[in-house]
């Protein structure tokens, strides 16, 4: 399953920890990009934060990966499960039809 992970720094990092945290973040990103678990990653221009699309087998695997996220103690994270748009629209139309007894035009 694919997930969008968005992180934003909420707590300042102690200055003496910054070099080590950045090195750990680079290694974390490289490890999971090389394994194919991170499909894309980026930082937000001018902000302390970023995001990634992860492709993992289960929510438990995502949880294990995020437990290793080096900047976690200093960040707020939002995680969204991703669904293909066409499938999502088909499911919504089907739910609408069941709820109203009418056919959604698509």
N, C-alpha and C positions, 0 to 999 in steps of 0.2 A: 504494500500500500504506500501511496505517496502522501507526504505531509509537507506543508509549508510551515517553516519555523521562523518566527520573527523575534528578534531580541533587541532590547534597548537598555542601555546602561542606566541604572537607577541609583547606584552608590559609587562614589569615587573609589578608584583603586589606590591603595597605598603606593606612593611613588617608587619606593624601593622594590615593589613587586611587579611593576609594569614590564620591565624587560623579560622577566621569566614568564609572565602571563602571556605576553605577545608571542614568545617562542613556543609556549605550550599550545596556543591557539593555532599557530601555523602548522605544528605537527599534527594536531587533532584534525584540522581541515585536510591536510595532505593524506593522512591515513584513511579517512572515510571517503575522500574523493577517489583515491586509487582503488579502493575496494568496491566502488560503484554505489555506495550507500548515499553519498552526497552527489546529486545530479548537477546542481548549480549552487553557487554561493556568491554573496556580494556584501558590500557594506553600503550604508546610506551616506551619500555625499554630504559632508558638513555636519554629520551627526555621529554620536557614539552608539552605534548599533548596526544591525544588518540582518541578513536572512539567508535561508537555504531551502532547497527542496531536497528532502530525503526520501529514498525509496527503500523501505524495509519490509520484512516479512510479517511483522506483528507490532501492535502497540507496545508489547513488552520489549521488543528489540529497540524501538525508538526510545523507550524509557532508559534502557541500559546505555545507549549512546549519549543521551542528554545528561545522564548522571556524570559522564566524563567531561562535559562541556566546561572548559577551563574558566570561562568568564561568568559562569552561572551564579556564583555568590554576589556578583555585582550587577546582575541583569534581571529584567522582567522578560519573561518568554511567553509568547502566544503561539499555539500550535493548532493548525487547521488540517483536518483530513481533506484530501483532494479527490474529487470525483469528476470524471469526464462530463463536460457540459451536456452533450446529447443525452447521455444516460440519466443525468439529473433532471433534465427537462421532461424526458419520457416518464420518469417516476412521479414528477409533480403533476403531469397531465393525468396520469392514471389515478393518483390520489384525488385530484379535482373531480374526475368522473365518478369515482366511488362516493365522494361526499355529496355531489349535487345531482347525480343521476343523469348528467348530461355529458356529451362528448366535447372535450376541449378541441378547438380547431388548431391544428398544427401542421 
